[in-house]
Amino acid sequence: MVEHERTGWVDAFTWRFSRVAMILPGIIVAIMFYEVIMRYVFEQPTLWVNEASLWMGGMVYLFSGLYAMQQRSHIRIFILYDIAPKWLRHVFDILSTLAIIVFCLAVIWGGFGEAYAKFMRWERFGTAWDPPIPATMKPLILITLTLVTIQAVSNLICDWNKPPESHDVTDDIDIAIEEVKRAQSKVQ
């Protein structure tokens, strides 16, 4: 995958933050491997691996949305966007950014009280290990949505004067034509 260029301080922050977040799946795999060894080799299962992997998996899910916004990987209907004149593309961009802002602000507004309450009473998961997953994940959702909103506005500002991009069906093809031809010649 070719990453989108970093165009401002918001992109730079998101990019650095996503690099740290990309380590989490590796940690999840490592602790799950540890659990398998402890459970089936030493017959001493852990109490914490399942909840820790759920906790980190939730974080990966949240942070990947922020990274997708920075990379401009969100859904856009290119068949309409590419044929539109530049002024109409700007209208589409403004409307989509406003939709993101309204959604994020609505979730933040609606979820703030619950997130605050869970954080203040340090609500726990209710298992044997009992980690504070609700106390940390609920506020983290709101923080991530705030960052997604800032990233969406930054994308609109940074991409405003860029020349229009056109998209083709072949943009989605990941296999090189020459490799396919070589593979077919080997089969014959």
Secondary structure by P-SEA (a helix, b strand, c coil): ccccccccaaaaaaaaaaaaaaaaaaaaaaaaaaaaaaacccccccccaaaaaaaaaaaaaaaaaaaaaaaccccccccccccccaaaaaaaaaaaaaaaaaaaaaaaaacaaaaaaaaaacccccccccccccccaaaaaaaaaaaaaaaaaaaaaaaccccbbbbcccccccccaaaaaaaaaaac
